[in-house]
Amino acid sequence: MIVEGLNLREEIPLWSLNANGKKIAREFVFSDFKQAFEFMALCAQYAEDVDHHPDWSNSWNAVKVELTTHSAGALTKLDIQLAKAMDAFANQVSQR
């Protein structure tokens, strides 16, 4: 389940890996609060569906996200899956 040998730059190029390699992070910036909130609502539903939840914060049009699997103490495939879904939701919301 722990991610090893995965090329994060290819899989999720807009995310950064923290220094200890146990978290990935990204800041999403939208045109306004409404778009940021719509993004968060889509992500929240998906996170519930897959039972994997982000550490995040919101300030007006920006959403800062960190992903890790706390129970594993490391990155897992669930983190990569959620990151990809969040990227797709951000694109969807930004296109409106």
C-alpha positions as CSV (number, residue, x, y, z in Angstrom):
1,M,0.0,0.0,0.0
2,I,2.9,2.4,0.7
3,V,4.0,4.2,-2.5
4,E,7.5,3.2,-3.6
5,G,9.1,3.7,-6.9
6,L,6.3,5.9,-8.1
7,N,7.3,9.0,-10.2
8,L,5.3,11.7,-8.5
9,R,6.4,14.3,-11.0
10,E,4.7,12.3,-13.8
11,E,1.7,11.1,-11.7
12,I,0.9,14.4,-9.9
13,P,3.2,17.1,-11.3
14,L,1.6,20.0,-9.4
15,W,2.0,18.5,-6.0
16,S,5.2,18.8,-3.9
17,L,6.7,16.1,-1.6
18,N,7.7,17.2,1.8
19,A,11.2,16.8,3.1
20,N,10.6,13.5,4.9
21,G,8.7,12.0,1.9
22,K,5.6,11.3,4.0
23,K,3.3,14.0,2.7
24,I,2.3,15.7,-0.5
25,A,1.0,19.3,-0.7
26,R,-0.6,21.6,-3.1
27,E,-2.3,25.0,-3.0
28,F,-5.3,25.4,-5.3
29,V,-6.3,29.0,-6.3
30,F,-9.7,29.8,-7.7
31,S,-11.3,33.0,-9.0
32,D,-13.4,33.5,-5.9
33,F,-14.7,31.9,-2.7
34,K,-17.6,30.3,-4.4
35,Q,-15.3,28.3,-6.7
36,A,-13.1,27.3,-3.8
37,F,-16.1,26.2,-1.8
38,E,-17.5,24.2,-4.7
39,F,-14.1,22.5,-5.1
40,M,-14.0,21.6,-1.4
41,A,-17.6,20.2,-1.5
42,L,-16.7,17.9,-4.4
43,C,-13.5,16.8,-2.7
44,A,-15.4,16.2,0.6
45,Q,-17.9,13.9,-1.0
46,Y,-15.2,12.0,-2.8
47,A,-13.1,11.7,0.4
48,E,-16.1,10.3,2.2
49,D,-16.7,7.8,-0.6
50,V,-13.1,6.5,-0.5
51,D,-12.8,7.0,3.3
52,H,-9.6,9.0,3.0
53,H,-9.6,12.6,4.2
54,P,-7.3,15.5,3.4
55,D,-5.7,17.9,5.8
56,W,-6.7,21.3,4.4
57,S,-7.5,24.9,5.0
58,N,-9.3,27.6,3.1
59,S,-8.8,31.3,2.8
60,W,-11.2,33.1,0.4
61,N,-10.2,31.7,-3.0
62,A,-7.3,29.4,-2.0
63,V,-7.4,25.9,-0.6
64,K,-4.1,24.5,0.9
65,V,-4.0,20.7,1.0
66,E,-1.7,18.1,2.5
67,L,-2.2,14.4,2.0
68,T,-0.7,11.5,3.9
69,T,-2.0,8.2,5.3
70,H,-1.8,8.7,9.0
71,S,-2.4,5.1,9.8
72,A,0.5,4.0,7.6
73,G,2.7,6.9,8.6
74,A,3.5,7.4,5.0
75,L,2.2,8.1,1.5
76,T,0.0,5.4,0.1
77,K,-1.9,4.8,-3.2
78,L,-5.0,6.4,-1.5
79,D,-3.1,9.7,-1.3
80,I,-2.2,9.6,-5.0
81,Q,-5.7,8.6,-5.9
82,L,-7.1,11.6,-3.9
83,A,-4.6,14.0,-5.3
84,K,-5.6,13.0,-8.9
85,A,-9.2,13.4,-8.0
86,M,-8.6,16.8,-6.5
87,D,-6.7,17.9,-9.6
88,A,-9.7,16.8,-11.7
89,F,-12.2,18.6,-9.5
90,A,-10.1,21.8,-9.6
91,N,-10.1,21.7,-13.4
92,Q,-13.8,21.0,-13.4
93,V,-14.6,24.0,-11.1
94,S,-12.2,26.4,-12.9
95,Q,-13.8,25.7,-16.3
96,R,-17.1,27.1,-15.1
